[in-house]
Amino acid sequence: MENKDLNRLKVVLAEKKRTNKWLAEKLGKDPATVSKWCTNSTQPNLENLMEIAKCLEVDVNELLRMK
């Protein structure tokens, strides 16, 4: 089974000119956790995904790779 990127968090952070560290501080999460989300090593749960979208002022759908 091919490992596909499931979220666009890294791309959206770059578009918004924000860093992993900034997001980690906003969410009260460990920067390593946010880094894993950005590299698609792990995925944020739905609650975290909604909070990320709120912090970045985007729709949740913009964070998901829907193909």
DOZAMAR-84401 format. One record per residue: residue in one letter; y, z, x of N, C-alpha, C in turn. Coordinates in steps of 0.2 Angstrom, whole numbers, plus 2048, in hexadecimal, padded with zeros to 3 digits. Atoms other than C-alpha are relative to their C-alpha. Layout:
<margus>
MARGU  type   nY   nZ   nX  caY  caZ  caX   cY   cZ   cX
MARGU     A    Y    Z    X    Y    Z    X    Y    Z    X
...
</margus>
This chain:
<margus>
MARGU  type   nY   nZ   nX  caY  caZ  caX   cY   cZ   cX
MARGU     M  7FA  800  804  800  800  800  806  800  804
MARGU     E  7FA  801  7FC  811  7FB  807  805  806  7FF
MARGU     N  7FC  7FA  801  81D  809  80A  807  7FD  7FF
MARGU     K  7FA  803  802  82D  804  801  806  805  800
MARGU     D  7FB  7FB  801  83E  80C  801  802  800  7F9
MARGU     L  800  7FF  808  840  814  7F0  807  801  7FE
MARGU     N  7F9  7FF  801  852  819  7F2  805  7FD  804
MARGU     R  7FA  803  7FC  863  812  7F8  805  805  803
MARGU     L  7FC  7FB  7FE  86A  822  7FD  804  7FF  807
MARGU     K  7FD  802  7FA  86E  81D  80F  805  7FB  7FF
MARGU     V  7FC  806  801  876  80D  809  807  803  7FC
MARGU     V  7FA  7FD  804  881  816  7FC  804  805  804
MARGU     L  7FC  7FC  7FC  886  823  808  805  7FC  805
MARGU     A  7FC  805  7FC  88C  815  814  806  7FD  7FC
MARGU     E  7FB  803  804  895  80D  806  806  804  7FE
MARGU     K  7FB  7FB  802  89E  81D  801  803  803  807
MARGU     K  7FD  7FE  7FA  8A2  820  814  7FF  808  800
MARGU     R  802  7F9  800  899  831  813  7FA  801  804
MARGU     T  805  7FF  7FC  88C  839  81E  7FA  804  7FD
MARGU     N  806  7FC  802  87B  841  81C  802  808  800
MARGU     K  7FE  7F9  7FF  883  852  822  805  801  7FA
MARGU     W  7FB  7FF  806  891  850  815  7FC  802  7FA
MARGU     L  804  7FF  806  884  84E  807  7FC  806  800
MARGU     A  804  7FA  7FF  879  85C  80E  805  806  7FE
MARGU     E  7FC  7FA  802  888  868  80D  802  800  7F9
MARGU     K  7FF  800  807  88D  862  7FC  7FB  803  7FB
MARGU     L  805  7FE  804  87C  865  7F5  7FD  807  802
MARGU     G  803  7FA  7FE  878  875  7FF  7F9  7FF  803
MARGU     K  807  801  7FD  869  86D  807  800  7FF  808
MARGU     D  800  801  7F9  863  86C  819  801  7F9  802
MARGU     P  7FF  807  7FE  869  85C  822  7FA  7FC  801
MARGU     A  807  804  7FE  857  858  827  7FD  7FE  7F9
MARGU     T  803  802  807  852  857  814  804  7FA  7FE
MARGU     V  7FC  806  802  861  84B  811  7FE  7FA  804
MARGU     S  802  805  7FC  85C  841  820  7F9  7FD  7FE
MARGU     K  806  803  802  84A  83F  81A  801  7FC  7F9
MARGU     W  7FE  804  806  851  839  809  803  7F9  802
MARGU     C  7FD  806  7FE  85B  82C  812  7FC  7FB  803
MARGU     T  805  804  7FD  84D  826  81C  7FA  7FE  7FC
MARGU     N  806  801  805  841  826  80D  7FA  803  802
MARGU     S  806  7FC  7FF  835  832  815  7FE  804  7FB
MARGU     T  802  7FD  806  836  83C  806  806  7FE  7FB
MARGU     Q  7FB  802  805  83F  83A  7F5  803  806  7FD
MARGU     P  7FD  7FA  804  84B  846  7EC  7FD  800  7F9
MARGU     N  803  7FF  807  845  84D  7DC  806  7FD  7FB
MARGU     L  7FC  803  805  84E  847  7CC  807  805  800
MARGU     E  7FA  7FB  800  85A  857  7CC  804  7FE  806
MARGU     N  7FC  802  7FA  85F  853  7DE  803  7F9  7FF
MARGU     L  7FE  807  801  861  841  7DA  806  800  7FC
MARGU     M  7FA  7FF  804  86D  845  7CC  806  803  803
MARGU     E  7FB  7FC  7FC  877  851  7D7  803  7FB  805
MARGU     I  7FE  804  7FB  878  844  7E5  805  7FA  7FD
MARGU     A  7FC  805  804  87F  837  7D8  806  803  7FF
MARGU     K  7F9  7FD  802  88C  843  7D2  804  801  807
MARGU     C  7FC  7FF  7FA  891  847  7E4  803  7F9  803
MARGU     L  7FD  806  7FD  893  835  7E9  803  7FC  7FA
MARGU     E  7FC  803  805  89B  830  7D8  7FD  7F9  7FE
MARGU     V  803  806  802  88E  823  7D4  7FB  801  7FB
MARGU     D  805  7FF  805  881  820  7C6  7F9  801  804
MARGU     V  806  7FF  7FD  870  826  7CA  7FC  7F9  802
MARGU     N  804  806  7FF  869  814  7C9  803  7FC  806
MARGU     E  7FE  803  7F9  874  80F  7D8  7FC  803  806
MARGU     L  804  7FD  7FB  869  81B  7E2  7F9  7FE  801
MARGU     L  807  802  800  859  813  7DD  7FF  7F9  801
MARGU     R  802  807  7FF  851  803  7E3  7FB  7FE  7FB
MARGU     M  804  802  806  84B  7FB  7D3  7FF  7F9  801
MARGU     K  802  807  7FF  842  7EB  7D7  7F9  7FF  7FD
</margus>
